[in-house]
């Protein structure tokens, strides 16, 4: 979202970015006005835990906890922060990432508002008769109709969450949710999905408001000093990059340590482990590994042969943009869905857990480092390179702001299937 804001600013738009205070300096360096979210509007990652619970029961329990902590708990604070900013300045449009559920009351208020564009920073969540319910990490089976399964999950398994959401919405003076909770982004004027269609499951009932922009490129860091060990990446050995991203990166025993152990002592492999800025000590480092808290992907990924990741959507998109095949081990938030799509496209292996065994990692790395997976990854890379995400976003923004303010109570954009009846300034 910061990259999108910076590009809009370069195009001459006036931009305000409402986000956590930790990003204040980064945002202001982009000549973008910064507005701080209150601490009550922020969310924290959940821990998949170490206990064994049969899947999909484990995924359901984890999903319920995450919906409450990440989607429901911050709504009122996020909505208050959003409307406060909208009250200070006349904005022509609102771009909001799909994890910012404080936009839901704005979309359902029935009041005049600027056009709202939701931004898909996670896999497409919209329910479809062609796809299993979001969050399970299941790949769709050809010819199967998932309408009944989706209805059961949303109306029965997540009934208490929907009831709680509607209670919050009533307290805010807006109407009840007209679609399943995770479908809320389709209520917006447009849903900008930050990937290519080839990285999504085919949907015959794809909402007409969805626009695939392609992945958002991360600007290269200028004048960065590369570490002394960088020359080792040009040695002809297999370069393996391992990361737990910047979200669930406090417990290295999930993926970083097992990967370092799995590939330690191998003369044909050099590893680059990234801690994502975490302050937690990583412990002993094998001789064939290098550890850093930050690495510029624009410089690293062209040299990487295999990426081992817990499935952060942005990092996976960046890797695929360079044709890098993946080994994915993630079990919280959207990570099972990211992993399933990697496997579905043939661009990598889904290990199906956040805590893989060292033997499973070593086997997966060797398998992925083959022409079959690399060819699939390069196909996705070709599709991504053909996209111009910033140009697409600018064009859609111009389109939706042409007619000015929008007034809607949320009924204008329903799912195509009817089983769920019940110089602009950018923000």
VOPA-310732 format. One line per field, with one value per residue (C-alpha): x, y, z; residue in one letter; residue number from 1. Coordinates in Angstrom, 2 decimals, always signed. Layout:
% VOPA-310732
u <- X ...
v <- Y ...
w <- Z ...
residuo <- A ...
num <- NUM ...
END
This chain:
% VOPA-310732
u <- +0.00 +2.94 +4.24 +0.82 +0.62 +4.09 +3.24 +0.02 +1.97 +4.47 +1.52 +0.55 -2.19 -2.49 -2.24 -2.76 -1.79 -3.52 -1.47 +0.48 +2.91 +5.84 +5.66 +5.66 +9.18 +8.97 +5.74 +6.97 +10.12 +7.79 +6.33 +3.03 +1.03 +0.96 -1.97 -1.47 -3.84 -4.58 -3.11 -6.61 -6.92 -3.87 -3.77 -1.18 -0.30 -1.69 +0.35 -0.63 +0.61 +2.44 -0.44 -1.87 -5.51 -7.07 -7.37 -9.76 -10.87 -7.57 -7.96 -11.53 -10.49 -7.55 -9.73 -12.35 -9.70 -8.14 -11.48 -12.20 -8.77 -7.96 -11.38 -13.87 -11.93 -10.44 -13.55 -14.83 -11.39 -10.51 -13.84 -13.46 -9.95 -11.09 -14.13 -12.09 -9.66 -12.50 -14.00 -10.81 -10.37 -12.52 -11.14 -11.99 -11.32 -10.40 -8.04 -8.11 -6.44 -8.82 -7.55 -8.79 -12.34 -13.02 -14.14 -17.15 -19.36 -18.46 -19.65 -22.88 -23.71 -25.98 -24.38 -22.64 -19.00 -16.05 -15.61 -13.92 -11.39 -10.43 -6.93 -6.26 -3.12 -4.15 -5.55 -9.02 -11.44 -14.74 -16.87 -17.52 -19.37 -16.14 -13.90 -13.79 -14.34 -11.48 -9.04 -8.99 -6.15 -7.96 -7.51 -10.75 -11.70 -12.85 -16.59 -17.47 -20.04 -19.01 -22.16 -23.49 -20.10 -19.62 -23.11 -22.52 -19.21 -20.54 -23.96 -23.20 -19.51 -19.07 -22.56 -21.38 -18.84 -21.50 -23.84 -21.13 -20.34 -23.98 -24.23 -21.23 -22.72 -26.03 -24.22 -22.59 -26.00 -25.54 -27.27 -26.44 -23.83 -25.49 -22.73 -20.47 -17.85 -14.84 -16.71 -16.88 -14.32 -16.80 -19.09 -16.63 -16.74 -13.72 -11.56 -7.99 -6.40 -2.61 -1.79 -2.47 -5.48 -3.14 -2.37 -6.06 -8.54 -10.90 -14.28 -17.29 -18.98 -16.10 -17.57 -17.46 -15.77 -12.56 -9.57 -6.31 -3.53 -0.52 +1.83 +2.89 +6.61 +8.73 +11.03 +14.74 +16.72 +19.19 +22.81 +22.57 +25.80 +25.73 +27.16 +30.64 +29.22 +27.26 +29.91 +29.06 +25.77 +27.73 +29.65 +27.50 +25.97 +22.22 +21.03 +18.20 +16.45 +14.46 +12.18 +9.32 +8.40 +7.66 +4.47 +4.98 +8.74 +9.30 +9.57 +12.41 +11.70 +8.77 +10.80 +14.11 +15.92 +14.57 +15.65 +19.12 +19.42 +17.99 +20.56 +23.55 +26.80 +25.79 +28.63 +26.30 +23.98 +24.36 +21.52 +20.32 +18.07 +16.13 +14.71 +12.41 +13.63 +12.84 +14.99 +14.97 +18.47 +18.65 +21.32 +24.09 +24.41 +25.78 +28.90 +26.96 +24.36 +24.20 +21.67 +20.38 +17.41 +16.77 +17.69 +16.65 +14.60 +15.34 +18.98 +18.57 +15.76 +17.45 +20.16 +17.85 +17.13 +14.59 +12.68 +11.51 +8.78 +5.88 +3.66 +3.38 +1.39 +3.66 +6.90 +5.50 +4.37 +7.82 +9.53 +7.21 +7.81 +11.41 +10.41 +11.65 +9.94 +8.83 +8.58 +5.77 +5.12 +2.40 -0.56 -2.06 -4.03 -4.02 -0.89 -2.64 -4.43 -1.19 +0.50 -2.41 -2.23 +1.51 +0.92 -2.11 -0.10 +2.76 +5.21 +6.14 +5.34 +2.90 +4.26 +0.87 +2.22 +3.91 +6.42 +7.83 +10.42 +13.94 +13.73 +10.57 +12.24 +15.37 +13.33 +11.07 +14.00 +15.60 +12.31 +11.49 +14.95 +13.94 +12.80 +9.15 +8.60 +10.86 +9.00 +5.70 +7.18 +8.54 +5.11 +3.70 +6.63 +5.91 +2.28 +3.32 +5.90 +3.20 +1.14 +1.49 -0.03 +0.48 -0.94 -3.94 -4.58 -4.33 -6.76 -9.30 -8.99 -9.72 -12.71 -14.40 -13.79 -15.23 -18.73 -17.75 -19.31 -21.16 -24.15 -24.77 -25.92 -23.96 -26.56 -25.10 -22.45 -23.72 -22.12 -23.18 -24.63 -27.82 -27.43 -26.31 -29.42 -29.93 -5.86 -7.45 -6.91 -6.53 -6.75
v <- +0.00 +2.33 +1.61 +2.41 +5.64 +6.68 +6.05 +8.06 +10.91 +10.82 +11.17 +14.44 +13.18 +14.41 +11.30 +10.53 +7.09 +5.95 +3.17 +2.09 +4.53 +2.15 +3.16 +6.92 +7.71 +5.41 +7.07 +10.63 +9.87 +9.19 +12.72 +11.15 +12.62 +10.25 +9.64 +7.34 +4.56 +4.23 +1.16 -0.28 -0.46 -2.68 -6.47 -9.03 -12.37 -15.55 -18.63 -21.91 -23.70 -26.95 -29.26 -31.68 -31.23 -32.98 -30.86 -29.17 -28.77 -27.08 -24.66 -23.87 -23.12 -21.04 -19.24 -18.34 -16.93 -14.92 -13.54 -12.32 -10.79 -9.47 -8.71 -8.04 -6.57 -3.58 -2.59 +0.20 +1.79 +1.48 +2.92 +5.82 +6.58 +6.35 +8.59 +11.11 +11.50 +11.70 +14.46 +16.55 +16.71 +16.25 +13.07 +11.89 +8.20 +5.71 +2.81 +0.31 -3.06 -5.96 -6.58 -3.14 -4.11 -0.66 +0.17 -2.17 +0.31 +3.02 +0.82 -0.06 +3.35 +4.47 +7.89 +9.77 +8.74 +8.82 +5.78 +2.95 +0.62 -2.43 -3.77 -7.51 -7.95 -11.57 -14.21 -13.50 -14.24 -13.99 -17.13 -19.06 -22.17 -23.22 -22.93 -24.41 -21.99 -19.57 -20.43 -24.21 -24.24 -26.74 -26.71 -26.85 -30.05 -29.73 -30.03 -29.82 -27.32 -25.82 -23.75 -25.91 -26.15 -22.38 -21.79 -24.22 -22.61 -19.05 -19.66 -22.42 -22.62 -18.84 -17.95 -16.47 -14.27 -12.99 -12.32 -10.37 -8.38 -7.45 -6.34 -4.05 -2.67 -1.96 -0.09 +2.02 +2.71 +0.84 -2.13 -5.80 -7.52 -8.52 -10.98 -13.46 -11.74 -12.58 -11.36 -7.79 -6.45 -7.02 -4.40 -1.73 +0.05 -1.97 -4.76 -4.38 -7.82 -7.54 -10.59 -12.10 -14.32 -17.28 -17.25 -17.50 -20.34 -20.16 -18.74 -18.66 -16.31 -13.86 -10.49 -7.94 -5.42 -7.48 -6.08 -8.06 -5.49 -7.79 -7.76 -4.42 -3.96 -3.04 -0.12 -0.96 +0.53 +3.06 +3.18 +0.12 -1.47 -5.20 -7.50 -8.98 -12.47 -11.40 -12.82 -16.30 -16.06 -16.06 -19.26 -21.51 -23.26 -23.60 -20.42 -21.03 -18.08 -18.76 -16.26 -16.08 -12.64 -9.68 -10.97 -14.34 -14.09 -14.31 -18.07 -19.25 -22.88 -22.75 -22.51 -20.65 -22.99 -26.20 -24.99 -24.05 -27.49 -29.30 -27.84 -27.35 -28.98 -29.22 -28.04 -27.53 -25.08 -21.53 -20.18 -16.63 -16.39 -13.20 -12.45 -9.67 -7.21 -9.44 -8.79 -12.45 -14.05 -16.76 -18.89 -20.89 -20.34 -23.10 -22.34 -22.42 -19.88 -16.10 -14.29 -10.75 -8.80 -7.17 -7.92 -6.01 -8.47 -6.65 -7.64 -11.02 -12.79 -12.82 -14.94 -17.31 -20.87 -21.85 -19.83 -21.41 -19.28 -19.36 -18.03 -14.27 -13.11 -10.22 -12.18 -15.07 -12.66 -11.08 -14.48 -15.64 -12.36 -13.53 -17.10 -18.52 -21.80 -22.10 -24.39 -23.05 -23.86 -21.66 -22.28 -18.95 -16.11 -16.38 -18.53 -21.90 -20.30 -18.89 -22.28 -24.04 -21.70 -22.20 -25.96 -25.56 -23.59 -26.10 -23.38 -25.05 -27.44 -26.92 -28.63 -28.23 -27.09 -24.12 -26.42 -28.79 -31.43 -30.96 -34.05 -32.72 -29.40 -30.98 -33.27 -30.42 -28.14 -30.82 -31.54 -27.90 -27.27 -28.99 -27.92 -28.85 -26.38 -23.71 -23.82 -23.25 -20.38 -18.77 -18.99 -16.96 -14.56 -13.94 -13.12 -10.79 -8.96 -8.29 -6.33 -2.65 -2.52 +1.17 +2.14 -0.10 +1.36 +4.91 +4.10 +2.48 +5.38 +7.85 +5.77 +5.52 +9.15 +10.53 +10.68 +11.83 +10.63 +7.36 +6.59 +2.96 +0.76 -2.19 -3.73 -2.45 -5.16 -8.60 -11.87 -13.13 -16.28 -15.52 -18.04 -15.28 -13.05 -12.43 +15.09 +13.38 +13.24 +9.65 +8.23
w <- +0.00 +0.65 -2.84 -4.32 -2.31 -3.45 -7.11 -6.88 -5.30 -8.19 -10.55 -8.88 -6.56 -3.00 -0.85 +2.83 +4.14 +7.34 +8.92 +11.99 +13.57 +12.94 +9.26 +9.87 +8.68 +5.65 +4.52 +4.96 +2.97 +0.03 +0.26 +1.37 +4.24 +7.20 +9.54 +12.53 +13.47 +17.19 +18.88 +19.29 +15.49 +15.01 +14.94 +16.02 +14.42 +15.90 +16.75 +15.07 +18.19 +18.58 +19.37 +16.83 +15.85 +12.83 +9.73 +8.82 +12.44 +13.25 +10.35 +11.41 +15.00 +13.86 +11.32 +13.92 +16.25 +13.44 +12.25 +15.77 +16.40 +12.92 +11.43 +14.24 +17.17 +15.28 +13.27 +15.51 +16.04 +12.37 +11.28 +13.70 +12.41 +8.79 +9.18 +11.19 +8.29 +5.79 +7.91 +7.82 +4.05 +0.96 -0.59 -4.08 -3.40 -0.70 -1.38 +1.47 +1.86 +2.39 +5.92 +7.00 +7.99 +9.36 +5.82 +6.11 +8.03 +5.53 +2.66 +4.48 +5.94 +3.10 +3.32 +0.55 +0.39 -1.99 -4.24 -2.34 -3.96 -1.92 -2.53 -2.53 -0.42 +0.24 -2.13 -3.47 -0.62 -2.51 -2.19 -5.37 -6.37 -8.06 -4.95 -1.44 +1.46 +1.97 +4.74 +4.46 +1.97 -0.26 -4.01 -6.05 -7.81 -11.42 -11.89 -8.21 -6.94 -3.57 -3.01 -0.18 +1.51 +1.40 +2.75 +5.63 +6.59 +6.52 +8.02 +10.51 +11.40 +11.49 +12.68 +15.96 +14.16 +11.75 +14.69 +16.46 +13.32 +12.80 +16.43 +15.93 +12.71 +14.42 +17.19 +14.49 +12.97 +9.70 +8.10 +8.61 +6.48 +3.17 +2.17 +3.99 +6.13 +3.97 +0.88 +2.15 -0.40 -3.26 -1.70 -2.81 -6.15 -7.31 -5.92 -7.12 -6.79 -6.58 -8.69 -12.11 -13.00 -13.47 -9.72 -8.85 -9.16 -12.15 -11.14 -13.43 -10.93 -10.47 -9.36 -12.16 -9.86 -9.60 -11.49 -11.62 -11.51 -11.28 -8.27 -6.88 -7.58 -4.60 -5.50 -5.51 -2.66 -4.03 -2.88 -0.67 +0.52 -0.11 +2.58 +2.27 +1.65 -1.45 -3.81 -2.51 -4.40 -7.67 -6.87 -9.07 -6.07 -5.53 -3.80 -1.32 +0.30 +3.49 +5.20 +7.69 +6.41 +8.67 +10.33 +12.08 +12.46 +16.21 +16.48 +14.24 +15.16 +12.76 +9.55 +9.70 +12.07 +10.47 +7.02 +8.21 +9.79 +6.76 +4.34 +6.64 +5.57 +1.91 -0.30 -3.25 -1.42 -0.11 +2.05 +2.64 +5.70 +6.33 +9.79 +8.56 +11.17 +14.14 +17.20 +18.28 +18.23 +15.58 +17.23 +15.52 +11.78 +9.47 +7.48 +4.21 +5.41 +5.73 +7.92 +7.52 +8.84 +5.48 +1.90 -1.26 -3.31 -6.54 -6.09 -4.35 -6.21 -9.65 -7.98 -6.07 -7.24 -4.56 -1.98 +1.29 +2.86 +5.29 +2.53 +2.85 -0.18 -1.10 -0.83 -2.86 -5.58 -5.68 -5.99 -8.75 -10.56 -10.97 -11.86 -8.53 -7.50 -3.89 -0.89 +1.31 +4.97 +6.47 +8.73 +9.82 +8.26 +4.44 +4.27 +3.69 +0.73 -0.68 -0.31 -2.01 -4.99 -5.32 -5.50 -7.80 -10.34 -10.21 -9.12 -5.86 -3.03 -0.16 +2.97 +4.69 +8.05 +9.69 +11.43 +8.81 +9.64 +8.38 +6.17 +4.50 +3.79 +2.31 +0.07 -1.08 -1.91 -4.06 -5.82 -6.49 -7.90 -11.14 -14.57 -13.93 -11.07 -12.53 -15.85 -14.04 -12.04 -15.20 -16.84 -13.97 -14.19 -17.87 -17.08 -14.25 -16.35 -18.97 -16.42 -15.50 -12.01 -11.29 -14.68 -14.08 -10.63 -11.99 -14.80 -12.47 -10.05 -12.84 -13.93 -10.53 -9.57 -12.79 -11.32 -7.83 -4.58 -4.24 -2.08 -1.25 +1.57 +0.32 -1.98 -5.23 -5.50 -4.58 -5.44 -8.88 -7.29 -5.35 -2.52 -0.14 -0.12 +3.64 -10.11 -7.54 -3.84 -2.72 +0.77
residuo <- X X X X X X X X X X X X X X X X X X X X X X X X X X X X X X X X X X X X X X X X X X X X X X X X X X X X X X X X X X X X X X X X X X X X X X X X X X X X X X X X X X X X X X X X X X X X X X X X X X X X X X X X X X X X X X X X X X X X X X X X X X X X X X X X X X X X X X X X X X X X X X X X X X X X X X X X X X X X X X X X X X X X X X X X X X X X X X X X X X X X X X X X X X X X X X X X X X X X X X X X X X X X X X X X X X X X X X X X X X X X X X X X X X X X X X X X X X X X X X X X X X X X X X X X X X X X X X X X X X X X X X X X X X X X X X X X X X X X X X X X X X X X X X X X X X X X X X X X X X X X X X X X X X X X X X X X X X X X X X X X X X X X X X X X X X X X X X X X X X X X X X X X X X X X X X X X X X X X X X X X X X X X X X X X X X X X X X X X X X X X X X X X X X X X X X X X X X X X X X X X X X X X X X X X X X X X X X X X X X X X X X X X X X X
num <- 1 2 3 4 5 6 7 8 9 10 11 12 13 14 15 16 17 18 19 20 21 22 23 24 25 26 27 28 29 30 31 32 33 34 35 36 37 38 39 40 41 42 43 44 45 46 47 48 49 50 51 52 53 54 55 56 57 58 59 60 61 62 63 64 65 66 67 68 69 70 71 72 73 74 75 76 77 78 79 80 81 82 83 84 85 86 87 88 89 90 91 92 93 94 95 96 97 98 99 100 101 102 103 104 105 106 107 108 109 110 111 112 113 114 115 116 117 118 119 120 121 122 123 124 125 126 127 128 129 130 131 132 133 134 135 136 137 138 139 140 141 142 143 144 145 146 147 148 149 150 151 152 153 154 155 156 157 158 159 160 161 162 163 164 165 166 167 168 169 170 171 172 173 174 175 176 177 178 179 180 181 182 183 184 185 186 187 188 189 190 191 192 193 194 195 196 197 198 199 200 201 202 203 204 205 206 207 208 209 210 211 212 213 214 215 216 217 218 219 220 221 222 223 224 225 226 227 228 229 230 231 232 233 234 235 236 237 238 239 240 241 242 243 244 245 246 247 248 249 250 251 252 253 254 255 256 257 258 259 260 261 262 263 264 265 266 267 268 269 270 271 272 273 274 275 276 277 278 279 280 281 282 283 284 285 286 287 288 289 290 291 292 293 294 295 296 297 298 299 300 301 302 303 304 305 306 307 308 309 310 311 312 313 314 315 316 317 318 319 320 321 322 323 324 325 326 327 328 329 330 331 332 333 334 335 336 337 338 339 340 341 342 343 344 345 346 347 348 349 350 351 352 353 354 355 356 357 358 359 360 361 362 363 364 365 366 367 368 369 370 371 372 373 374 375 376 377 378 379 380 381 382 383 384 385 386 387 388 389 390 391 392 393 394 395 396 397 398 399 400 401 402 403 404 405 406 407 408 409 410 411 412 413 414 415 416 417 418 419 420 421 422 423 424 425 426 427
END
